[in-house]
Amino acid sequence: MNAHQFFQTLLSGNVNRRAFIRQQFHLAMLLTGGMVFIRPISSAQEPYITIAKGAPGPAVRKAVALLGGIERFVKPGQKVVIKPNMSFAHDPERATNTHPEIVRELVAMCKTAGAGRVRVLDHPLRKQELCIEGVKKACAVFDEDIVYGLTNSDFFAKASIPRGMEMKETDVMRDVLESEILIAAPVAKSHGSAGVSLSIKGMMGLIWDRWIMHVRYDLHASIVDLASLLKPQLVVVDATRVLSTEGPAGPGKVLKMNTVIASADMVAADAQTVRMFEWYGRRFEPRQVKHIRIAHERGLGRMDVENLTVAEAEA
């Protein structure tokens, strides 16, 4: 089987996961792009997607400001959950976790907007104390315990998925079910089974049993089922470092891009991220990532970023 044939098989979802791992992840499911600027920002309409270049903290603030400001999403008194990647006990340079400074700035913005409660949550894949250490230290400036790695089933509750096509129910973090606002803050990274792990795929970090999605269901279809239930109001993709190979745990090729991408549409945010960067030494289109394509087809968001307003600025 040549590279093109293997790539097409992977996109169709017919490749065995172990066979894929044996291929060392050197072929994945993504293709090319570049940023598209359809029309300039006007005071009458915020851009659909924003891109800020710079250091992590200033870049996230600029990206959210271009989108209309945090006040567009968070109202006084609301309960907010921020979902970054905190699955691994790695430093930021490895690009497996969301940069702590991005999380800290999101918390600060939510507090400035008057949020009644802010929690930073993930279900780590390694020892939780080590996985959340960097973000917890960054958020210590707020003088309250807001960062948690939840690895006990008592913190989860059964939730039905009314729009689920394959997965009809799952156990979701209670804090998420009780909150009004969900902010996804994934790091941009490749993924051995899903092609990429961005905001849509990242919702798996808010449930108790993610492995069932790998073994009982079609992974991509169940990712979209979950996204129909857990749909963030704001997505901030940390592409300050992009793990372009050997994700999700690495070590792999890390691209230092100093970029943050934001949108109110999780599908659009992920699609823009796919188009902007190299993955496994290649460029890909959003439609080539199966779960992004399915999410678009099921009306959860738009992957046709070439038709959307995109604004870019230096932080």
N, C-alpha and C positions, 0 to 999 in steps of 0.2 A: 504494500500500500504506500503510495507516494504521499508527500506532505499535503497536497491539495485534497486528496481523497480522505486522509485522516481528519483534516480540518472540517470537511463537510459532514463526516460522520459524527464528529464531536458536536457540531452545531445542531444536528438532528436529535441529539440526546440518546443515540443508539450505542455509544461506546461504553464498555464496561469500566467502572471506576478504577478497579485495580489495574486494568490495562492502561488506563490513562496515566496513572501514577508511574507505571513502569516506563512510560514514554518520557518521564522526567519533567513533565509539564512544559515541554518545549514547543508545543503547539496549543493554542487556546482559541477562544472564540470571539474575537473582536475585530474592526477595519476602518478606514482612515478618516481623516477629517481635518480639522482646523476650525478656528473660531469663525463664526458667521455673524456679521453685524447688519441687521436688516434695516433698522432705522434708529435714529438717535433718541436719547432719553428726552422726554418732555415732562413738564410739570403736571400734565393731565393724565399721564400713564406711566407707571413704574415698568421697568424692563421685566421680562419673563425670567431671564437668567442674568446673574451678575458674576463678574470675574474680577477679582482683586489680586494684584501682584505685590508681594512684599513679605515682611516677617510675619509669623503666624498671628500674633495678637492684632497688630494694625490691619492686616489683610482681612481677618474675619469681621472686624468692625466696619471696614470700608465696604465689603461685599454686602453686609446686611443693610448698611445705610443706603446703598444704591438701590436696594430692593424696596425701600420705603421705611426703613428703620425697624427696630425691634418692636416698637409700639404698634406696628401693623399686625403683629402676631400675638403679642403678650399684653393682656389687659390687667389692670390692678386687681389683686386678690386671687388671680388664677393659680392653679396648681400646675407646675411645669415639670416635665421629665425631659432631660437631655440624655440622648443615647449615643455615646461615643464608642469607638473600639477600645476595649480594655481587656482583651482576651489573653494577652501574653505578657510575660514578665521581661519585656525588652525595652531598651532605651529608644528615644524618638528617632535616632538615626537609622534604625532598622526598618522603620516605616510599617510596622505591623499594628501599631496602636495610634489613635488620634493624638496629635501633639497636645500636651497638657496646657500650653498657653492658649490654644484655641478654646478648649473647654472652659478655662478660667474666664476668658473674655465673654463667652456666651452666658455664663452664670452671672457675671457682673452686669451685662446688659439686661438680663431678665429681672434682676433685682432693681435696677434703675427704673425699669418699666412698672415696678410695683407688684411683681409676682408675689402671691401669698406664700408659696412654697416652691422651692427648686430642689429637685433630686437629680443626681447624675448616676445612671444605672447601666449595668451590663451583667451578663452571665458569663464570667470568665471561663476559659478552657484550661487554665492552669491554676496554681494556688492563688486564691483571690487576693490575699494580702499583698502579694508581690505584683500582681497584675494591675491593681488600682493605685499602687504606691505613688507613681509619678503624678497622676491627676489629683490624687488626694493632697499631695504636698502643694501643688499649684493652687488648689482651692482652699488651703488653710487660712488664707488671708480673710476669709469671710467669717471666721470665728464660729463656725457651726459645722456639724458633721453632715455633709450632703452627698458624699461619694460612697457608693456601695457596689460591691460585687456580690450578687445574690446567687448562692449556690445551694440553698436549702429549699426544698419543695414547699415549705410552709409559707413562703413569700409569694407563691403563685396561686392563681385561682382559675377554674375552668371557664372558658369563654367559647361561645359558638361563633362560627364563621359563616354568616348568612350567605355570602357570595362565593363561598368556597366551592370549587369544582371537584377537587379530590379530597383535600383536608377540610373536614367540616367543623372540627373543634380542636382546641389546644389549651394548655395552661399558660396563662400570661401573668406577668408580674402584677401584683395587686396595685402597686403604686401607679402603674401605667393605666390600669382600668379606672382608677379613681381620679386621674388627672384630666384637665381640659386641654392642655397643650403638650404636644410631643415634638421635640426638636431632634432630628437625626443629624449626627455629626461624625460620619464615617471617615476613616482615612481611605485614600484611594489605593486599592491594592488588587492584585491578581488573586485568583482562587482556583485551586486544582480541580474542583468539581463544577463550580458555577461560572467559571471564566473570569468574572470580576466579583469583588465584594465591595459594594457601595451602599447606598441608603436602602434600596429594596432588599437586597440580600441581608443587610445588617439587622433587619427586624428579627431575624432568628435569634439574636442575642437577648431578646426580651421574653423568650418563652422557656419553659422548663425542659421539654424533650425535643431538641432540634434533630437528634439522630434519626428519629422516625421519618423525617422528611427525606433522608438519604436512602433509607432501606425499604420503606413501605410505599412511598409515593414517587411520582416523577418529581425530581428535585425542583426543576424550574417552575412547574405548574404549582407546586405547593408553596414555593416562595411567593408567587403572585397571589395565591389564596391568602397567605398570611398578610401580605401588603394590602389586601382589600379590607382587612380588619384593623391593622396598625398602619395608618396613613398619616405621616407627620405633617404638621402645618408649615414647618420650615425645615429645609434641608441645607446644611452647610458641609460641603465636601472638603476635607483637608487634603489638598494636593500640594502641600508644601514639600512633601516627599512622597513619591509614588513608587510602591513596590511593584515593579512591572514584570517580575518573574518570581517563581517559587512561592507564591502566596498560598494560603494566608499567613503562614508562620515564618517563611523565609528560612535562612538568609537567601536573598536574591538580589537582583539588580535594582538599585534604588536610584530613581531620577530625582534630582533636586530641582523642583519646579517653582517653589515659592509662590504657590497659587492657591486661592480659595475660591470655590464655586458655590453660589447660593441660588436657591429657587424655592418657591412655594409648591413646586411640582416635583415629586421624587423621581418620576420617570424622566423628566426633562433634565434634572440635575445629573442623574446617572448617565443619560445619553450624551450630554455635553462632555462629561468627564471621559467617557469612552472615546469620543472623537478627538479629544485634544492631545492625547498622549499615546506613546508607543507601548504596546503590550506584547511580551514575548518576542521582541525584535521586529514587530510588524505594526501596521496601522489597521484599524477596523471601523466599521460602521455600527451604530447602535442596534440595528435590526439583526445583526449577527450574534448578538447575545440573546439567547432564547428567552430568559425571564424578562428582559426589557421589552422584547418584541411582544410577548404575551400580555404584559401589563399594558402596553399601548393598545393592543387589540381589544382588551377588556375594558378600556375606558378609564384606567386608573391614572393616566397622565399622557404626556406627548413625548414621543421620541423624535419627532420631525423637527429637530432644533434648527434646521436651516430655514424654517418658516417662523421662527420666534425672535422676539426682540432680545438682543444680547448686549449688555453694557460692560465695558472693561475700564478699569482705572488702576493707577498705581496707589498703593497705600502709603 
